[in-house]
Amino acid sequence: MGPSFGLWKLRGRLLIVEVSAYLDLLQLLSVNTNKIGRGELSLSFWAG
């Protein structure tokens, strides 16, 4: 049970990082959507 348990712990940490990154991305998208609504979107953001 030792090695697999460590793997699960590592997976849990990675999942937390992924979820927080996903939430950051959602926040960024919602901010940009609001900018689109106000007509303030810069095309350079999409060209990236």
PDB file of N, CA, C and O in Angstrom:
ATOM      1  N   MET A   1       0.826  -1.203   0.000  1.00  0.00           N
ATOM      2  CA  MET A   1       0.000   0.000   0.000  1.00  0.00           C
ATOM      3  C   MET A   1       0.865   1.259   0.000  1.00  0.00           C
ATOM      4  O   MET A   1       0.360   2.364  -0.196  1.00  0.00           O
ATOM      5  N   GLY A   2       2.160   1.088   0.219  1.00  0.00           N
ATOM      6  CA  GLY A   2       3.044   2.251   0.328  1.00  0.00           C
ATOM      7  C   GLY A   2       3.175   3.066  -0.947  1.00  0.00           C
ATOM      8  O   GLY A   2       2.772   4.229  -0.982  1.00  0.00           O
ATOM      9  N   PRO A   3       3.739   2.465  -2.009  1.00  0.00           N
ATOM     10  CA  PRO A   3       4.008   3.249  -3.218  1.00  0.00           C
ATOM     11  C   PRO A   3       2.750   3.825  -3.864  1.00  0.00           C
ATOM     12  O   PRO A   3       2.740   4.983  -4.281  1.00  0.00           O
ATOM     13  N   SER A   4       1.691   3.023  -3.947  1.00  0.00           N
ATOM     14  CA  SER A   4       0.481   3.504  -4.609  1.00  0.00           C
ATOM     15  C   SER A   4      -0.155   4.637  -3.809  1.00  0.00           C
ATOM     16  O   SER A   4      -0.750   5.551  -4.380  1.00  0.00           O
ATOM     17  N   PHE A   5      -0.023   4.571  -2.474  1.00  0.00           N
ATOM     18  CA  PHE A   5      -0.579   5.642  -1.642  1.00  0.00           C
ATOM     19  C   PHE A   5       0.153   6.953  -1.915  1.00  0.00           C
ATOM     20  O   PHE A   5      -0.465   8.015  -1.991  1.00  0.00           O
ATOM     21  N   GLY A   6       1.480   6.868  -2.061  1.00  0.00           N
ATOM     22  CA  GLY A   6       2.266   8.059  -2.392  1.00  0.00           C
ATOM     23  C   GLY A   6       1.855   8.616  -3.745  1.00  0.00           C
ATOM     24  O   GLY A   6       1.798   9.829  -3.943  1.00  0.00           O
ATOM     25  N   LEU A   7       1.568   7.709  -4.674  1.00  0.00           N
ATOM     26  CA  LEU A   7       1.147   8.125  -6.008  1.00  0.00           C
ATOM     27  C   LEU A   7      -0.186   8.867  -5.941  1.00  0.00           C
ATOM     28  O   LEU A   7      -0.386   9.872  -6.622  1.00  0.00           O
ATOM     29  N   TRP A   8      -1.092   8.355  -5.108  1.00  0.00           N
ATOM     30  CA  TRP A   8      -2.392   9.013  -4.960  1.00  0.00           C
ATOM     31  C   TRP A   8      -2.239  10.400  -4.352  1.00  0.00           C
ATOM     32  O   TRP A   8      -2.935  11.341  -4.732  1.00  0.00           O
ATOM     33  N   LYS A   9      -1.302  10.510  -3.386  1.00  0.00           N
ATOM     34  CA  LYS A   9      -1.065  11.821  -2.777  1.00  0.00           C
ATOM     35  C   LYS A   9      -0.542  12.800  -3.814  1.00  0.00           C
ATOM     36  O   LYS A   9      -0.963  13.956  -3.862  1.00  0.00           O
ATOM     37  N   LEU A  10       0.386  12.323  -4.649  1.00  0.00           N
ATOM     38  CA  LEU A  10       0.948  13.162  -5.704  1.00  0.00           C
ATOM     39  C   LEU A  10      -0.143  13.570  -6.687  1.00  0.00           C
ATOM     40  O   LEU A  10      -0.216  14.721  -7.118  1.00  0.00           O
ATOM     41  N   ARG A  11      -0.990  12.601  -7.032  1.00  0.00           N
ATOM     42  CA  ARG A  11      -2.096  12.868  -7.952  1.00  0.00           C
ATOM     43  C   ARG A  11      -3.041  13.903  -7.379  1.00  0.00           C
ATOM     44  O   ARG A  11      -3.521  14.783  -8.094  1.00  0.00           O
ATOM     45  N   GLY A  12      -3.306  13.796  -6.087  1.00  0.00           N
ATOM     46  CA  GLY A  12      -4.186  14.763  -5.429  1.00  0.00           C
ATOM     47  C   GLY A  12      -3.617  16.171  -5.499  1.00  0.00           C
ATOM     48  O   GLY A  12      -4.339  17.138  -5.741  1.00  0.00           O
ATOM     49  N   ARG A  13      -2.305  16.269  -5.284  1.00  0.00           N
ATOM     50  CA  ARG A  13      -1.671  17.588  -5.349  1.00  0.00           C
ATOM     51  C   ARG A  13      -1.746  18.150  -6.757  1.00  0.00           C
ATOM     52  O   ARG A  13      -2.039  19.331  -6.944  1.00  0.00           O
ATOM     53  N   LEU A  14      -1.481  17.305  -7.753  1.00  0.00           N
ATOM     54  CA  LEU A  14      -1.551  17.745  -9.144  1.00  0.00           C
ATOM     55  C   LEU A  14      -2.965  18.194  -9.493  1.00  0.00           C
ATOM     56  O   LEU A  14      -3.162  19.179 -10.205  1.00  0.00           O
ATOM     57  N   LEU A  15      -3.944  17.456  -8.980  1.00  0.00           N
ATOM     58  CA  LEU A  15      -5.336  17.787  -9.259  1.00  0.00           C
ATOM     59  C   LEU A  15      -5.680  19.154  -8.685  1.00  0.00           C
ATOM     60  O   LEU A  15      -6.367  19.947  -9.327  1.00  0.00           O
ATOM     61  N   ILE A  16      -5.198  19.430  -7.468  1.00  0.00           N
ATOM     62  CA  ILE A  16      -5.447  20.727  -6.840  1.00  0.00           C
ATOM     63  C   ILE A  16      -4.850  21.842  -7.695  1.00  0.00           C
ATOM     64  O   ILE A  16      -5.478  22.880  -7.906  1.00  0.00           O
ATOM     65  N   VAL A  17      -3.630  21.616  -8.185  1.00  0.00           N
ATOM     66  CA  VAL A  17      -2.975  22.612  -9.037  1.00  0.00           C
ATOM     67  C   VAL A  17      -3.775  22.814 -10.322  1.00  0.00           C
ATOM     68  O   VAL A  17      -3.971  23.944 -10.768  1.00  0.00           O
ATOM     69  N   GLU A  18      -4.233  21.712 -10.914  1.00  0.00           N
ATOM     70  CA  GLU A  18      -5.005  21.802 -12.156  1.00  0.00           C
ATOM     71  C   GLU A  18      -6.309  22.558 -11.945  1.00  0.00           C
ATOM     72  O   GLU A  18      -6.687  23.396 -12.763  1.00  0.00           O
ATOM     73  N   VAL A  19      -6.994  22.259 -10.843  1.00  0.00           N
ATOM     74  CA  VAL A  19      -8.270  22.924 -10.564  1.00  0.00           C
ATOM     75  C   VAL A  19      -8.061  24.417 -10.355  1.00  0.00           C
ATOM     76  O   VAL A  19      -8.833  25.227 -10.867  1.00  0.00           O
ATOM     77  N   SER A  20      -7.023  24.790  -9.605  1.00  0.00           N
ATOM     78  CA  SER A  20      -6.783  26.214  -9.365  1.00  0.00           C
ATOM     79  C   SER A  20      -6.416  26.925 -10.665  1.00  0.00           C
ATOM     80  O   SER A  20      -6.821  28.065 -10.892  1.00  0.00           O
ATOM     81  N   ALA A  21      -5.645  26.243 -11.521  1.00  0.00           N
ATOM     82  CA  ALA A  21      -5.293  26.834 -12.814  1.00  0.00           C
ATOM     83  C   ALA A  21      -6.544  26.984 -13.680  1.00  0.00           C
ATOM     84  O   ALA A  21      -6.701  27.978 -14.389  1.00  0.00           O
ATOM     85  N   TYR A  22      -7.431  25.989 -13.616  1.00  0.00           N
ATOM     86  CA  TYR A  22      -8.679  26.028 -14.378  1.00  0.00           C
ATOM     87  C   TYR A  22      -9.557  27.184 -13.915  1.00  0.00           C
ATOM     88  O   TYR A  22     -10.166  27.878 -14.729  1.00  0.00           O
ATOM     89  N   LEU A  23      -9.616  27.389 -12.581  1.00  0.00           N
ATOM     90  CA  LEU A  23     -10.409  28.491 -12.043  1.00  0.00           C
ATOM     91  C   LEU A  23      -9.822  29.827 -12.469  1.00  0.00           C
ATOM     92  O   LEU A  23     -10.562  30.756 -12.793  1.00  0.00           O
ATOM     93  N   ASP A  24      -8.491  29.930 -12.470  1.00  0.00           N
ATOM     94  CA  ASP A  24      -7.840  31.152 -12.941  1.00  0.00           C
ATOM     95  C   ASP A  24      -8.218  31.418 -14.391  1.00  0.00           C
ATOM     96  O   ASP A  24      -8.508  32.554 -14.767  1.00  0.00           O
ATOM     97  N   LEU A  25      -8.214  30.363 -15.205  1.00  0.00           N
ATOM     98  CA  LEU A  25      -8.554  30.492 -16.619  1.00  0.00           C
ATOM     99  C   LEU A  25     -10.004  30.942 -16.784  1.00  0.00           C
ATOM    100  O   LEU A  25     -10.298  31.805 -17.611  1.00  0.00           O
ATOM    101  N   LEU A  26     -10.908  30.358 -15.997  1.00  0.00           N
ATOM    102  CA  LEU A  26     -12.313  30.753 -16.057  1.00  0.00           C
ATOM    103  C   LEU A  26     -12.476  32.219 -15.697  1.00  0.00           C
ATOM    104  O   LEU A  26     -13.230  32.947 -16.342  1.00  0.00           O
ATOM    105  N   GLN A  27     -11.756  32.653 -14.650  1.00  0.00           N
ATOM    106  CA  GLN A  27     -11.830  34.046 -14.222  1.00  0.00           C
ATOM    107  C   GLN A  27     -11.347  34.958 -15.345  1.00  0.00           C
ATOM    108  O   GLN A  27     -11.966  35.982 -15.635  1.00  0.00           O
ATOM    109  N   LEU A  28     -10.238  34.578 -15.972  1.00  0.00           N
ATOM    110  CA  LEU A  28      -9.676  35.350 -17.077  1.00  0.00           C
ATOM    111  C   LEU A  28     -10.678  35.432 -18.231  1.00  0.00           C
ATOM    112  O   LEU A  28     -10.876  36.493 -18.823  1.00  0.00           O
ATOM    113  N   LEU A  29     -11.307  34.294 -18.539  1.00  0.00           N
ATOM    114  CA  LEU A  29     -12.284  34.266 -19.627  1.00  0.00           C
ATOM    115  C   LEU A  29     -13.488  35.137 -19.310  1.00  0.00           C
ATOM    116  O   LEU A  29     -13.980  35.847 -20.188  1.00  0.00           O
ATOM    117  N   SER A  30     -13.972  35.098 -18.073  1.00  0.00           N
ATOM    118  CA  SER A  30     -15.141  35.897 -17.715  1.00  0.00           C
ATOM    119  C   SER A  30     -14.807  37.382 -17.773  1.00  0.00           C
ATOM    120  O   SER A  30     -15.641  38.191 -18.180  1.00  0.00           O
ATOM    121  N   VAL A  31     -13.590  37.745 -17.366  1.00  0.00           N
ATOM    122  CA  VAL A  31     -13.162  39.143 -17.452  1.00  0.00           C
ATOM    123  C   VAL A  31     -13.139  39.582 -18.909  1.00  0.00           C
ATOM    124  O   VAL A  31     -13.605  40.673 -19.238  1.00  0.00           O
ATOM    125  N   ASN A  32     -12.596  38.736 -19.787  1.00  0.00           N
ATOM    126  CA  ASN A  32     -12.527  39.078 -21.206  1.00  0.00           C
ATOM    127  C   ASN A  32     -13.911  39.106 -21.843  1.00  0.00           C
ATOM    128  O   ASN A  32     -14.156  39.882 -22.766  1.00  0.00           O
ATOM    129  N   THR A  33     -14.816  38.261 -21.352  1.00  0.00           N
ATOM    130  CA  THR A  33     -16.184  38.273 -21.866  1.00  0.00           C
ATOM    131  C   THR A  33     -16.859  39.589 -21.503  1.00  0.00           C
ATOM    132  O   THR A  33     -17.591  40.160 -22.312  1.00  0.00           O
ATOM    133  N   ASN A  34     -16.612  40.069 -20.283  1.00  0.00           N
ATOM    134  CA  ASN A  34     -17.152  41.359 -19.869  1.00  0.00           C
ATOM    135  C   ASN A  34     -16.596  42.472 -20.743  1.00  0.00           C
ATOM    136  O   ASN A  34     -17.308  43.415 -21.089  1.00  0.00           O
ATOM    137  N   LYS A  35     -15.315  42.359 -21.100  1.00  0.00           N
ATOM    138  CA  LYS A  35     -14.704  43.367 -21.967  1.00  0.00           C
ATOM    139  C   LYS A  35     -15.354  43.351 -23.345  1.00  0.00           C
ATOM    140  O   LYS A  35     -15.555  44.402 -23.954  1.00  0.00           O
ATOM    141  N   ILE A  36     -15.682  42.153 -23.837  1.00  0.00           N
ATOM    142  CA  ILE A  36     -16.357  42.044 -25.132  1.00  0.00           C
ATOM    143  C   ILE A  36     -17.702  42.765 -25.052  1.00  0.00           C
ATOM    144  O   ILE A  36     -18.091  43.480 -25.976  1.00  0.00           O
ATOM    145  N   GLY A  37     -18.402  42.569 -23.942  1.00  0.00           N
ATOM    146  CA  GLY A  37     -19.701  43.200 -23.749  1.00  0.00           C
ATOM    147  C   GLY A  37     -19.598  44.718 -23.788  1.00  0.00           C
ATOM    148  O   GLY A  37     -20.508  45.392 -24.269  1.00  0.00           O
ATOM    149  N   ARG A  38     -18.500  45.252 -23.287  1.00  0.00           N
ATOM    150  CA  ARG A  38     -18.311  46.701 -23.275  1.00  0.00           C
ATOM    151  C   ARG A  38     -17.574  47.182 -24.519  1.00  0.00           C
ATOM    152  O   ARG A  38     -17.353  48.381 -24.691  1.00  0.00           O
ATOM    153  N   GLY A  39     -17.189  46.236 -25.394  1.00  0.00           N
ATOM    154  CA  GLY A  39     -16.506  46.599 -26.623  1.00  0.00           C
ATOM    155  C   GLY A  39     -15.079  47.047 -26.396  1.00  0.00           C
ATOM    156  O   GLY A  39     -14.560  47.860 -27.162  1.00  0.00           O
ATOM    157  N   GLU A  40     -14.423  46.529 -25.346  1.00  0.00           N
ATOM    158  CA  GLU A  40     -13.064  46.957 -25.030  1.00  0.00           C
ATOM    159  C   GLU A  40     -12.021  45.882 -25.333  1.00  0.00           C
ATOM    160  O   GLU A  40     -10.857  46.012 -24.953  1.00  0.00           O
ATOM    161  N   LEU A  41     -12.443  44.830 -26.013  1.00  0.00           N
ATOM    162  CA  LEU A  41     -11.516  43.720 -26.237  1.00  0.00           C
ATOM    163  C   LEU A  41     -10.425  44.101 -27.230  1.00  0.00           C
ATOM    164  O   LEU A  41     -10.700  44.644 -28.300  1.00  0.00           O
ATOM    165  N   SER A  42      -9.189  43.807 -26.859  1.00  0.00           N
ATOM    166  CA  SER A  42      -8.087  44.046 -27.798  1.00  0.00           C
ATOM    167  C   SER A  42      -7.840  42.767 -28.591  1.00  0.00           C
ATOM    168  O   SER A  42      -7.740  41.687 -28.010  1.00  0.00           O
ATOM    169  N   LEU A  43      -7.744  42.883 -29.893  1.00  0.00           N
ATOM    170  CA  LEU A  43      -7.571  41.708 -30.743  1.00  0.00           C
ATOM    171  C   LEU A  43      -6.226  41.044 -30.517  1.00  0.00           C
ATOM    172  O   LEU A  43      -6.055  39.864 -30.823  1.00  0.00           O
ATOM    173  N   SER A  44      -5.258  41.802 -29.977  1.00  0.00           N
ATOM    174  CA  SER A  44      -3.931  41.232 -29.745  1.00  0.00           C
ATOM    175  C   SER A  44      -4.005  40.087 -28.732  1.00  0.00           C
ATOM    176  O   SER A  44      -3.171  39.183 -28.759  1.00  0.00           O
ATOM    177  N   PHE A  45      -5.004  40.122 -27.834  1.00  0.00           N
ATOM    178  CA  PHE A  45      -5.147  39.042 -26.856  1.00  0.00           C
ATOM    179  C   PHE A  45      -5.437  37.727 -27.565  1.00  0.00           C
ATOM    180  O   PHE A  45      -4.865  36.692 -27.223  1.00  0.00           O
ATOM    181  N   TRP A  46      -6.325  37.770 -28.552  1.00  0.00           N
ATOM    182  CA  TRP A  46      -6.678  36.535 -29.257  1.00  0.00           C
ATOM    183  C   TRP A  46      -5.565  36.100 -30.197  1.00  0.00           C
ATOM    184  O   TRP A  46      -5.333  34.904 -30.377  1.00  0.00           O
ATOM    185  N   ALA A  47      -4.865  37.079 -30.805  1.00  0.00           N
ATOM    186  CA  ALA A  47      -3.763  36.731 -31.695  1.00  0.00           C
ATOM    187  C   ALA A  47      -2.651  36.072 -30.893  1.00  0.00           C
ATOM    188  O   ALA A  47      -1.969  35.167 -31.374  1.00  0.00           O
ATOM    189  N   GLY A  48      -2.482  36.542 -29.661  1.00  0.00           N
ATOM    190  CA  GLY A  48      -1.569  35.950 -28.710  1.00  0.00           C
ATOM    191  C   GLY A  48      -0.148  35.858 -29.179  1.00  0.00           C
ATOM    192  O   GLY A  48       0.713  35.370 -28.447  1.00  0.00           O
TER     193      GLY A  48
END
